[in-house]
Amino acid sequence: MARSNMTFGIFGIGFGGVGLLLALARTEPKRLVLGAAALGASAIAFQFIAMYSMALLVVLLVCAVLSSIGFA
């Protein structure tokens, strides 16, 4: 799952770069292209932050369960 998110992130960054190059080569609105790239980067960052926070929550939950049964 994490590997597919990283792959999509790399593709998103690559497509954003291609879009920026096309916007510079043609008379596309640069503000629209930069806004789309910023939206994609923030979506990727949100996915990674959510993934790591859930992993931390699972570790804390496992520690709490092990502590309550007297194992640790």
mmCIF file of the N, C-alpha and C atoms, coordinates in Angstrom:
data_MODEL
# 
_entry.id   MODEL 
# 
loop_
_atom_site.group_PDB 
_atom_site.id 
_atom_site.type_symbol 
_atom_site.label_atom_id 
_atom_site.label_alt_id 
_atom_site.label_comp_id 
_atom_site.label_asym_id 
_atom_site.label_entity_id 
_atom_site.label_seq_id 
_atom_site.pdbx_PDB_ins_code 
_atom_site.Cartn_x 
_atom_site.Cartn_y 
_atom_site.Cartn_z 
_atom_site.occupancy 
_atom_site.B_iso_or_equiv 
_atom_site.pdbx_formal_charge 
_atom_site.auth_seq_id 
_atom_site.auth_comp_id 
_atom_site.auth_asym_id 
_atom_site.auth_atom_id 
_atom_site.pdbx_PDB_model_num 
ATOM 1   N N  . MET A 1 1  ? 0.824  -1.194 0.000   1.00 0.00 ? 1  MET A N  1 
ATOM 2   C CA . MET A 1 1  ? 0.000  0.000  0.000   1.00 0.00 ? 1  MET A CA 1 
ATOM 3   C C  . MET A 1 1  ? 0.866  1.254  0.000   1.00 0.00 ? 1  MET A C  1 
ATOM 4   N N  . ALA A 1 2  ? 1.876  1.284  0.850   1.00 0.00 ? 2  ALA A N  1 
ATOM 5   C CA . ALA A 1 2  ? 2.729  2.466  0.917   1.00 0.00 ? 2  ALA A CA 1 
ATOM 6   C C  . ALA A 1 2  ? 3.529  2.625  -0.373  1.00 0.00 ? 2  ALA A C  1 
ATOM 7   N N  . ARG A 1 3  ? 3.894  1.513  -0.974  1.00 0.00 ? 3  ARG A N  1 
ATOM 8   C CA . ARG A 1 3  ? 4.669  1.588  -2.215  1.00 0.00 ? 3  ARG A CA 1 
ATOM 9   C C  . ARG A 1 3  ? 3.824  2.167  -3.344  1.00 0.00 ? 3  ARG A C  1 
ATOM 10  N N  . SER A 1 4  ? 2.529  1.813  -3.385  1.00 0.00 ? 4  SER A N  1 
ATOM 11  C CA . SER A 1 4  ? 1.674  2.370  -4.431  1.00 0.00 ? 4  SER A CA 1 
ATOM 12  C C  . SER A 1 4  ? 1.455  3.860  -4.217  1.00 0.00 ? 4  SER A C  1 
ATOM 13  N N  . ASN A 1 5  ? 1.352  4.309  -2.945  1.00 0.00 ? 5  ASN A N  1 
ATOM 14  C CA . ASN A 1 5  ? 1.219  5.741  -2.685  1.00 0.00 ? 5  ASN A CA 1 
ATOM 15  C C  . ASN A 1 5  ? 2.455  6.489  -3.150  1.00 0.00 ? 5  ASN A C  1 
ATOM 16  N N  . MET A 1 6  ? 3.631  5.902  -2.919  1.00 0.00 ? 6  MET A N  1 
ATOM 17  C CA . MET A 1 6  ? 4.866  6.553  -3.341  1.00 0.00 ? 6  MET A CA 1 
ATOM 18  C C  . MET A 1 6  ? 4.930  6.607  -4.868  1.00 0.00 ? 6  MET A C  1 
ATOM 19  N N  . THR A 1 7  ? 4.491  5.548  -5.516  1.00 0.00 ? 7  THR A N  1 
ATOM 20  C CA . THR A 1 7  ? 4.498  5.525  -6.983  1.00 0.00 ? 7  THR A CA 1 
ATOM 21  C C  . THR A 1 7  ? 3.565  6.593  -7.539  1.00 0.00 ? 7  THR A C  1 
ATOM 22  N N  . PHE A 1 8  ? 2.356  6.694  -6.947  1.00 0.00 ? 8  PHE A N  1 
ATOM 23  C CA . PHE A 1 8  ? 1.432  7.727  -7.401  1.00 0.00 ? 8  PHE A CA 1 
ATOM 24  C C  . PHE A 1 8  ? 1.987  9.117  -7.126  1.00 0.00 ? 8  PHE A C  1 
ATOM 25  N N  . GLY A 1 9  ? 2.695  9.279  -6.023  1.00 0.00 ? 9  GLY A N  1 
ATOM 26  C CA . GLY A 1 9  ? 3.308  10.566 -5.709  1.00 0.00 ? 9  GLY A CA 1 
ATOM 27  C C  . GLY A 1 9  ? 4.363  10.947 -6.719  1.00 0.00 ? 9  GLY A C  1 
ATOM 28  N N  . ILE A 1 10 ? 5.176  9.981  -7.095  1.00 0.00 ? 10 ILE A N  1 
ATOM 29  C CA . ILE A 1 10 ? 6.217  10.250 -8.091  1.00 0.00 ? 10 ILE A CA 1 
ATOM 30  C C  . ILE A 1 10 ? 5.586  10.593 -9.437  1.00 0.00 ? 10 ILE A C  1 
ATOM 31  N N  . PHE A 1 11 ? 4.541  9.854  -9.821  1.00 0.00 ? 11 PHE A N  1 
ATOM 32  C CA . PHE A 1 11 ? 3.858  10.168 -11.072 1.00 0.00 ? 11 PHE A CA 1 
ATOM 33  C C  . PHE A 1 11 ? 3.209  11.552 -11.006 1.00 0.00 ? 11 PHE A C  1 
ATOM 34  N N  . GLY A 1 12 ? 2.626  11.880 -9.861  1.00 0.00 ? 12 GLY A N  1 
ATOM 35  C CA . GLY A 1 12 ? 1.993  13.192 -9.712  1.00 0.00 ? 12 GLY A CA 1 
ATOM 36  C C  . GLY A 1 12 ? 2.993  14.324 -9.835  1.00 0.00 ? 12 GLY A C  1 
ATOM 37  N N  . ILE A 1 13 ? 4.147  14.164 -9.211  1.00 0.00 ? 13 ILE A N  1 
ATOM 38  C CA . ILE A 1 13 ? 5.182  15.184 -9.310  1.00 0.00 ? 13 ILE A CA 1 
ATOM 39  C C  . ILE A 1 13 ? 5.691  15.280 -10.754 1.00 0.00 ? 13 ILE A C  1 
ATOM 40  N N  . GLY A 1 14 ? 5.848  14.140 -11.389 1.00 0.00 ? 14 GLY A N  1 
ATOM 41  C CA . GLY A 1 14 ? 6.302  14.144 -12.785 1.00 0.00 ? 14 GLY A CA 1 
ATOM 42  C C  . GLY A 1 14 ? 5.307  14.819 -13.708 1.00 0.00 ? 14 GLY A C  1 
ATOM 43  N N  . PHE A 1 15 ? 4.020  14.499 -13.544 1.00 0.00 ? 15 PHE A N  1 
ATOM 44  C CA . PHE A 1 15 ? 3.004  15.132 -14.377 1.00 0.00 ? 15 PHE A CA 1 
ATOM 45  C C  . PHE A 1 15 ? 2.897  16.619 -14.085 1.00 0.00 ? 15 PHE A C  1 
ATOM 46  N N  . GLY A 1 16 ? 3.097  17.009 -12.828 1.00 0.00 ? 16 GLY A N  1 
ATOM 47  C CA . GLY A 1 16 ? 3.098  18.432 -12.496 1.00 0.00 ? 16 GLY A CA 1 
ATOM 48  C C  . GLY A 1 16 ? 4.241  19.158 -13.175 1.00 0.00 ? 16 GLY A C  1 
ATOM 49  N N  . GLY A 1 17 ? 5.415  18.523 -13.204 1.00 0.00 ? 17 GLY A N  1 
ATOM 50  C CA . GLY A 1 17 ? 6.557  19.126 -13.894 1.00 0.00 ? 17 GLY A CA 1 
ATOM 51  C C  . GLY A 1 17 ? 6.318  19.247 -15.382 1.00 0.00 ? 17 GLY A C  1 
ATOM 52  N N  . VAL A 1 18 ? 5.724  18.214 -15.971 1.00 0.00 ? 18 VAL A N  1 
ATOM 53  C CA . VAL A 1 18 ? 5.415  18.272 -17.406 1.00 0.00 ? 18 VAL A CA 1 
ATOM 54  C C  . VAL A 1 18 ? 4.390  19.365 -17.676 1.00 0.00 ? 18 VAL A C  1 
ATOM 55  N N  . GLY A 1 19 ? 3.399  19.470 -16.812 1.00 0.00 ? 19 GLY A N  1 
ATOM 56  C CA . GLY A 1 19 ? 2.397  20.524 -16.980 1.00 0.00 ? 19 GLY A CA 1 
ATOM 57  C C  . GLY A 1 19 ? 3.000  21.909 -16.861 1.00 0.00 ? 19 GLY A C  1 
ATOM 58  N N  . LEU A 1 20 ? 3.943  22.078 -15.930 1.00 0.00 ? 20 LEU A N  1 
ATOM 59  C CA . LEU A 1 20 ? 4.608  23.372 -15.786 1.00 0.00 ? 20 LEU A CA 1 
ATOM 60  C C  . LEU A 1 20 ? 5.445  23.695 -17.023 1.00 0.00 ? 20 LEU A C  1 
ATOM 61  N N  . LEU A 1 21 ? 6.131  22.694 -17.557 1.00 0.00 ? 21 LEU A N  1 
ATOM 62  C CA . LEU A 1 21 ? 6.914  22.923 -18.781 1.00 0.00 ? 21 LEU A CA 1 
ATOM 63  C C  . LEU A 1 21 ? 6.016  23.278 -19.954 1.00 0.00 ? 21 LEU A C  1 
ATOM 64  N N  . LEU A 1 22 ? 4.870  22.606 -20.053 1.00 0.00 ? 22 LEU A N  1 
ATOM 65  C CA . LEU A 1 22 ? 3.934  22.936 -21.131 1.00 0.00 ? 22 LEU A CA 1 
ATOM 66  C C  . LEU A 1 22 ? 3.357  24.330 -20.951 1.00 0.00 ? 22 LEU A C  1 
ATOM 67  N N  . ALA A 1 23 ? 3.125  24.717 -19.699 1.00 0.00 ? 23 ALA A N  1 
ATOM 68  C CA . ALA A 1 23 ? 2.600  26.057 -19.451 1.00 0.00 ? 23 ALA A CA 1 
ATOM 69  C C  . ALA A 1 23 ? 3.627  27.123 -19.801 1.00 0.00 ? 23 ALA A C  1 
ATOM 70  N N  . LEU A 1 24 ? 4.898  26.826 -19.575 1.00 0.00 ? 24 LEU A N  1 
ATOM 71  C CA . LEU A 1 24 ? 5.939  27.792 -19.932 1.00 0.00 ? 24 LEU A CA 1 
ATOM 72  C C  . LEU A 1 24 ? 6.135  27.860 -21.441 1.00 0.00 ? 24 LEU A C  1 
ATOM 73  N N  . ALA A 1 25 ? 5.975  26.721 -22.125 1.00 0.00 ? 25 ALA A N  1 
ATOM 74  C CA . ALA A 1 25 ? 6.183  26.688 -23.567 1.00 0.00 ? 25 ALA A CA 1 
ATOM 75  C C  . ALA A 1 25 ? 5.001  27.317 -24.307 1.00 0.00 ? 25 ALA A C  1 
ATOM 76  N N  . ARG A 1 26 ? 3.813  27.124 -23.782 1.00 0.00 ? 26 ARG A N  1 
ATOM 77  C CA . ARG A 1 26 ? 2.626  27.680 -24.423 1.00 0.00 ? 26 ARG A CA 1 
ATOM 78  C C  . ARG A 1 26 ? 2.114  28.833 -23.574 1.00 0.00 ? 26 ARG A C  1 
ATOM 79  N N  . THR A 1 27 ? 1.054  29.401 -23.976 1.00 0.00 ? 27 THR A N  1 
ATOM 80  C CA . THR A 1 27 ? 0.502  30.519 -23.218 1.00 0.00 ? 27 THR A CA 1 
ATOM 81  C C  . THR A 1 27 ? -0.604 30.050 -22.279 1.00 0.00 ? 27 THR A C  1 
ATOM 82  N N  . GLU A 1 28 ? -0.329 28.976 -21.541 1.00 0.00 ? 28 GLU A N  1 
ATOM 83  C CA . GLU A 1 28 ? -1.271 28.490 -20.546 1.00 0.00 ? 28 GLU A CA 1 
ATOM 84  C C  . GLU A 1 28 ? -1.169 29.366 -19.301 1.00 0.00 ? 28 GLU A C  1 
ATOM 85  N N  . PRO A 1 29 ? -2.228 29.481 -18.540 1.00 0.00 ? 29 PRO A N  1 
ATOM 86  C CA . PRO A 1 29 ? -2.153 30.263 -17.295 1.00 0.00 ? 29 PRO A CA 1 
ATOM 87  C C  . PRO A 1 29 ? -1.286 29.539 -16.258 1.00 0.00 ? 29 PRO A C  1 
ATOM 88  N N  . LYS A 1 30 ? -0.190 30.172 -15.882 1.00 0.00 ? 30 LYS A N  1 
ATOM 89  C CA . LYS A 1 30 ? 0.755  29.550 -14.960 1.00 0.00 ? 30 LYS A CA 1 
ATOM 90  C C  . LYS A 1 30 ? 0.153  29.388 -13.577 1.00 0.00 ? 30 LYS A C  1 
ATOM 91  N N  . ARG A 1 31 ? -0.736 30.300 -13.209 1.00 0.00 ? 31 ARG A N  1 
ATOM 92  C CA . ARG A 1 31 ? -1.340 30.225 -11.883 1.00 0.00 ? 31 ARG A CA 1 
ATOM 93  C C  . ARG A 1 31 ? -2.185 28.959 -11.738 1.00 0.00 ? 31 ARG A C  1 
ATOM 94  N N  . LEU A 1 32 ? -2.864 28.573 -12.788 1.00 0.00 ? 32 LEU A N  1 
ATOM 95  C CA . LEU A 1 32 ? -3.668 27.353 -12.760 1.00 0.00 ? 32 LEU A CA 1 
ATOM 96  C C  . LEU A 1 32 ? -2.786 26.115 -12.623 1.00 0.00 ? 32 LEU A C  1 
ATOM 97  N N  . VAL A 1 33 ? -1.688 26.076 -13.370 1.00 0.00 ? 33 VAL A N  1 
ATOM 98  C CA . VAL A 1 33 ? -0.780 24.928 -13.319 1.00 0.00 ? 33 VAL A CA 1 
ATOM 99  C C  . VAL A 1 33 ? -0.113 24.830 -11.948 1.00 0.00 ? 33 VAL A C  1 
ATOM 100 N N  . LEU A 1 34 ? 0.343  25.965 -11.416 1.00 0.00 ? 34 LEU A N  1 
ATOM 101 C CA . LEU A 1 34 ? 0.983  25.951 -10.097 1.00 0.00 ? 34 LEU A CA 1 
ATOM 102 C C  . LEU A 1 34 ? -0.024 25.586 -9.005  1.00 0.00 ? 34 LEU A C  1 
ATOM 103 N N  . GLY A 1 35 ? -1.256 26.028 -9.148  1.00 0.00 ? 35 GLY A N  1 
ATOM 104 C CA . GLY A 1 35 ? -2.295 25.655 -8.180  1.00 0.00 ? 35 GLY A CA 1 
ATOM 105 C C  . GLY A 1 35 ? -2.578 24.162 -8.201  1.00 0.00 ? 35 GLY A C  1 
ATOM 106 N N  . ALA A 1 36 ? -2.624 23.590 -9.394  1.00 0.00 ? 36 ALA A N  1 
ATOM 107 C CA . ALA A 1 36 ? -2.851 22.146 -9.507  1.00 0.00 ? 36 ALA A CA 1 
ATOM 108 C C  . ALA A 1 36 ? -1.681 21.360 -8.930  1.00 0.00 ? 36 ALA A C  1 
ATOM 109 N N  . ALA A 1 37 ? -0.452 21.827 -9.163  1.00 0.00 ? 37 ALA A N  1 
ATOM 110 C CA . ALA A 1 37 ? 0.722  21.149 -8.609  1.00 0.00 ? 37 ALA A CA 1 
ATOM 111 C C  . ALA A 1 37 ? 0.731  21.253 -7.085  1.00 0.00 ? 37 ALA A C  1 
ATOM 112 N N  . ALA A 1 38 ? 0.357  22.409 -6.556  1.00 0.00 ? 38 ALA A N  1 
ATOM 113 C CA . ALA A 1 38 ? 0.303  22.576 -5.104  1.00 0.00 ? 38 ALA A CA 1 
ATOM 114 C C  . ALA A 1 38 ? -0.782 21.697 -4.492  1.00 0.00 ? 38 ALA A C  1 
ATOM 115 N N  . LEU A 1 39 ? -1.912 21.580 -5.161  1.00 0.00 ? 39 LEU A N  1 
ATOM 116 C CA . LEU A 1 39 ? -2.985 20.718 -4.669  1.00 0.00 ? 39 LEU A CA 1 
ATOM 117 C C  . LEU A 1 39 ? -2.551 19.256 -4.660  1.00 0.00 ? 39 LEU A C  1 
ATOM 118 N N  . GLY A 1 40 ? -1.859 18.829 -5.709  1.00 0.00 ? 40 GLY A N  1 
ATOM 119 C CA . GLY A 1 40 ? -1.371 17.449 -5.756  1.00 0.00 ? 40 GLY A CA 1 
ATOM 120 C C  . GLY A 1 40 ? -0.331 17.172 -4.688  1.00 0.00 ? 40 GLY A C  1 
ATOM 121 N N  . ALA A 1 41 ? 0.592  18.116 -4.493  1.00 0.00 ? 41 ALA A N  1 
ATOM 122 C CA . ALA A 1 41 ? 1.625  17.925 -3.473  1.00 0.00 ? 41 ALA A CA 1 
ATOM 123 C C  . ALA A 1 41 ? 1.020  17.897 -2.076  1.00 0.00 ? 41 ALA A C  1 
ATOM 124 N N  . SER A 1 42 ? 0.025  18.734 -1.822  1.00 0.00 ? 42 SER A N  1 
ATOM 125 C CA . SER A 1 42 ? -0.606 18.719 -0.503  1.00 0.00 ? 42 SER A CA 1 
ATOM 126 C C  . SER A 1 42 ? -1.413 17.436 -0.285  1.00 0.00 ? 42 SER A C  1 
ATOM 127 N N  . ALA A 1 43 ? -1.997 16.886 -1.334  1.00 0.00 ? 43 ALA A N  1 
ATOM 128 C CA . ALA A 1 43 ? -2.723 15.619 -1.201  1.00 0.00 ? 43 ALA A CA 1 
ATOM 129 C C  . ALA A 1 43 ? -1.760 14.480 -0.881  1.00 0.00 ? 43 ALA A C  1 
ATOM 130 N N  . ILE A 1 44 ? -0.603 14.476 -1.519  1.00 0.00 ? 44 ILE A N  1 
ATOM 131 C CA . ILE A 1 44 ? 0.401  13.450 -1.245  1.00 0.00 ? 44 ILE A CA 1 
ATOM 132 C C  . ILE A 1 44 ? 0.919  13.581 0.181   1.00 0.00 ? 44 ILE A C  1 
ATOM 133 N N  . ALA A 1 45 ? 1.192  14.818 0.611   1.00 0.00 ? 45 ALA A N  1 
ATOM 134 C CA . ALA A 1 45 ? 1.672  15.052 1.973   1.00 0.00 ? 45 ALA A CA 1 
ATOM 135 C C  . ALA A 1 45 ? 0.624  14.623 2.991   1.00 0.00 ? 45 ALA A C  1 
ATOM 136 N N  . PHE A 1 46 ? -0.652 14.903 2.723   1.00 0.00 ? 46 PHE A N  1 
ATOM 137 C CA . PHE A 1 46 ? -1.719 14.491 3.634   1.00 0.00 ? 46 PHE A CA 1 
ATOM 138 C C  . PHE A 1 46 ? -1.779 12.974 3.751   1.00 0.00 ? 46 PHE A C  1 
ATOM 139 N N  . GLN A 1 47 ? -1.603 12.257 2.652   1.00 0.00 ? 47 GLN A N  1 
ATOM 140 C CA . GLN A 1 47 ? -1.630 10.795 2.704   1.00 0.00 ? 47 GLN A CA 1 
ATOM 141 C C  . GLN A 1 47 ? -0.498 10.257 3.567   1.00 0.00 ? 47 GLN A C  1 
ATOM 142 N N  . PHE A 1 48 ? 0.707  10.800 3.409   1.00 0.00 ? 48 PHE A N  1 
ATOM 143 C CA . PHE A 1 48 ? 1.832  10.333 4.211   1.00 0.00 ? 48 PHE A CA 1 
ATOM 144 C C  . PHE A 1 48 ? 1.648  10.673 5.683   1.00 0.00 ? 48 PHE A C  1 
ATOM 145 N N  . ILE A 1 49 ? 1.157  11.868 5.986   1.00 0.00 ? 49 ILE A N  1 
ATOM 146 C CA . ILE A 1 49 ? 0.933  12.251 7.382   1.00 0.00 ? 49 ILE A CA 1 
ATOM 147 C C  . ILE A 1 49 ? -0.137 11.357 8.005   1.00 0.00 ? 49 ILE A C  1 
ATOM 148 N N  . ALA A 1 50 ? -1.203 11.082 7.281   1.00 0.00 ? 50 ALA A N  1 
ATOM 149 C CA . ALA A 1 50 ? -2.256 10.213 7.798   1.00 0.00 ? 50 ALA A CA 1 
ATOM 150 C C  . ALA A 1 50 ? -1.742 8.793  8.017   1.00 0.00 ? 50 ALA A C  1 
ATOM 151 N N  . MET A 1 51 ? -0.925 8.299  7.091   1.00 0.00 ? 51 MET A N  1 
ATOM 152 C CA . MET A 1 51 ? -0.394 6.941  7.218   1.00 0.00 ? 51 MET A CA 1 
ATOM 153 C C  . MET A 1 51 ? 0.501  6.822  8.450   1.00 0.00 ? 51 MET A C  1 
ATOM 154 N N  . TYR A 1 52 ? 1.394  7.804  8.651   1.00 0.00 ? 52 TYR A N  1 
ATOM 155 C CA . TYR A 1 52 ? 2.303  7.725  9.787   1.00 0.00 ? 52 TYR A CA 1 
ATOM 156 C C  . TYR A 1 52 ? 1.583  7.963  11.110  1.00 0.00 ? 52 TYR A C  1 
ATOM 157 N N  . SER A 1 53 ? 0.573  8.805  11.122  1.00 0.00 ? 53 SER A N  1 
ATOM 158 C CA . SER A 1 53 ? -0.166 9.005  12.366  1.00 0.00 ? 53 SER A CA 1 
ATOM 159 C C  . SER A 1 53 ? -0.970 7.756  12.737  1.00 0.00 ? 53 SER A C  1 
ATOM 160 N N  . MET A 1 54 ? -1.523 7.064  11.756  1.00 0.00 ? 54 MET A N  1 
ATOM 161 C CA . MET A 1 54 ? -2.247 5.822  12.049  1.00 0.00 ? 54 MET A CA 1 
ATOM 162 C C  . MET A 1 54 ? -1.288 4.725  12.515  1.00 0.00 ? 54 MET A C  1 
ATOM 163 N N  . ALA A 1 55 ? -0.089 4.682  11.947  1.00 0.00 ? 55 ALA A N  1 
ATOM 164 C CA . ALA A 1 55 ? 0.905  3.704  12.400  1.00 0.00 ? 55 ALA A CA 1 
ATOM 165 C C  . ALA A 1 55 ? 1.293  3.984  13.848  1.00 0.00 ? 55 ALA A C  1 
ATOM 166 N N  . LEU A 1 56 ? 1.460  5.251  14.202  1.00 0.00 ? 56 LEU A N  1 
ATOM 167 C CA . LEU A 1 56 ? 1.773  5.612  15.580  1.00 0.00 ? 56 LEU A CA 1 
ATOM 168 C C  . LEU A 1 56 ? 0.626  5.253  16.512  1.00 0.00 ? 56 LEU A C  1 
ATOM 169 N N  . LEU A 1 57 ? -0.593 5.464  16.066  1.00 0.00 ? 57 LEU A N  1 
ATOM 170 C CA . LEU A 1 57 ? -1.764 5.111  16.871  1.00 0.00 ? 57 LEU A CA 1 
ATOM 171 C C  . LEU A 1 57 ? -1.828 3.605  17.114  1.00 0.00 ? 57 LEU A C  1 
ATOM 172 N N  . VAL A 1 58 ? -1.515 2.810  16.112  1.00 0.00 ? 58 VAL A N  1 
ATOM 173 C CA . VAL A 1 58 ? -1.518 1.350  16.275  1.00 0.00 ? 58 VAL A CA 1 
ATOM 174 C C  . VAL A 1 58 ? -0.442 0.923  17.271  1.00 0.00 ? 58 VAL A C  1 
ATOM 175 N N  . VAL A 1 59 ? 0.741  1.518  17.192  1.00 0.00 ? 59 VAL A N  1 
ATOM 176 C CA . VAL A 1 59 ? 1.816  1.182  18.137  1.00 0.00 ? 59 VAL A CA 1 
ATOM 177 C C  . VAL A 1 59 ? 1.397  1.532  19.554  1.00 0.00 ? 59 VAL A C  1 
ATOM 178 N N  . LEU A 1 60 ? 0.791  2.706  19.746  1.00 0.00 ? 60 LEU A N  1 
ATOM 179 C CA . LEU A 1 60 ? 0.331  3.095  21.076  1.00 0.00 ? 60 LEU A CA 1 
ATOM 180 C C  . LEU A 1 60 ? -0.769 2.163  21.582  1.00 0.00 ? 60 LEU A C  1 
ATOM 181 N N  . LEU A 1 61 ? -1.653 1.743  20.694  1.00 0.00 ? 61 LEU A N  1 
ATOM 182 C CA . LEU A 1 61 ? -2.717 0.827  21.084  1.00 0.00 ? 61 LEU A CA 1 
ATOM 183 C C  . LEU A 1 61 ? -2.158 -0.535 21.494  1.00 0.00 ? 61 LEU A C  1 
ATOM 184 N N  . VAL A 1 62 ? -1.193 -1.052 20.748  1.00 0.00 ? 62 VAL A N  1 
ATOM 185 C CA . VAL A 1 62 ? -0.566 -2.330 21.090  1.00 0.00 ? 62 VAL A CA 1 
ATOM 186 C C  . VAL A 1 62 ? 0.161  -2.218 22.429  1.00 0.00 ? 62 VAL A C  1 
ATOM 187 N N  . CYS A 1 63 ? 0.860  -1.114 22.644  1.00 0.00 ? 63 CYS A N  1 
ATOM 188 C CA . CYS A 1 63 ? 1.554  -0.915 23.921  1.00 0.00 ? 63 CYS A CA 1 
ATOM 189 C C  . CYS A 1 63 ? 0.562  -0.849 25.071  1.00 0.00 ? 63 CYS A C  1 
ATOM 190 N N  . ALA A 1 64 ? -0.574 -0.199 24.881  1.00 0.00 ? 64 ALA A N  1 
ATOM 191 C CA . ALA A 1 64 ? -1.579 -0.092 25.939  1.00 0.00 ? 64 ALA A CA 1 
ATOM 192 C C  . ALA A 1 64 ? -2.184 -1.458 26.251  1.00 0.00 ? 64 ALA A C  1 
ATOM 193 N N  . VAL A 1 65 ? -2.445 -2.252 25.229  1.00 0.00 ? 65 VAL A N  1 
ATOM 194 C CA . VAL A 1 65 ? -3.012 -3.586 25.451  1.00 0.00 ? 65 VAL A CA 1 
ATOM 195 C C  . VAL A 1 65 ? -1.994 -4.482 26.160  1.00 0.00 ? 65 VAL A C  1 
ATOM 196 N N  . LEU A 1 66 ? -0.749 -4.446 25.706  1.00 0.00 ? 66 LEU A N  1 
ATOM 197 C CA . LEU A 1 66 ? 0.277  -5.260 26.369  1.00 0.00 ? 66 LEU A CA 1 
ATOM 198 C C  . LEU A 1 66 ? 0.513  -4.817 27.807  1.00 0.00 ? 66 LEU A C  1 
ATOM 199 N N  . SER A 1 67 ? 0.415  -3.544 28.063  1.00 0.00 ? 67 SER A N  1 
ATOM 200 C CA . SER A 1 67 ? 0.584  -3.034 29.427  1.00 0.00 ? 67 SER A CA 1 
ATOM 201 C C  . SER A 1 67 ? -0.581 -3.448 30.316  1.00 0.00 ? 67 SER A C  1 
ATOM 202 N N  . SER A 1 68 ? -1.778 -3.477 29.763  1.00 0.00 ? 68 SER A N  1 
ATOM 203 C CA . SER A 1 68 ? -2.943 -3.813 30.575  1.00 0.00 ? 68 SER A CA 1 
ATOM 204 C C  . SER A 1 68 ? -2.994 -5.290 30.940  1.00 0.00 ? 68 SER A C  1 
ATOM 205 N N  . ILE A 1 69 ? -2.421 -6.153 30.116  1.00 0.00 ? 69 ILE A N  1 
ATOM 206 C CA . ILE A 1 69 ? -2.413 -7.575 30.467  1.00 0.00 ? 69 ILE A CA 1 
ATOM 207 C C  . ILE A 1 69 ? -1.165 -7.953 31.245  1.00 0.00 ? 69 ILE A C  1 
ATOM 208 N N  . GLY A 1 70 ? -0.289 -6.978 31.500  1.00 0.00 ? 70 GLY A N  1 
ATOM 209 C CA . GLY A 1 70 ? 0.886  -7.216 32.323  1.00 0.00 ? 70 GLY A CA 1 
ATOM 210 C C  . GLY A 1 70 ? 2.021  -7.906 31.584  1.00 0.00 ? 70 GLY A C  1 
ATOM 211 N N  . PHE A 1 71 ? 2.064  -7.797 30.290  1.00 0.00 ? 71 PHE A N  1 
ATOM 212 C CA . PHE A 1 71 ? 3.105  -8.466 29.516  1.00 0.00 ? 71 PHE A CA 1 
ATOM 213 C C  . PHE A 1 71 ? 4.374  -7.622 29.430  1.00 0.00 ? 71 PHE A C  1 
ATOM 214 N N  . ALA A 1 72 ? 4.191  -6.332 29.402  1.00 0.00 ? 72 ALA A N  1 
ATOM 215 C CA . ALA A 1 72 ? 5.372  -5.458 29.259  1.00 0.00 ? 72 ALA A CA 1 
ATOM 216 C C  . ALA A 1 72 ? 5.610  -4.643 30.505  1.00 0.00 ? 72 ALA A C  1 
# 
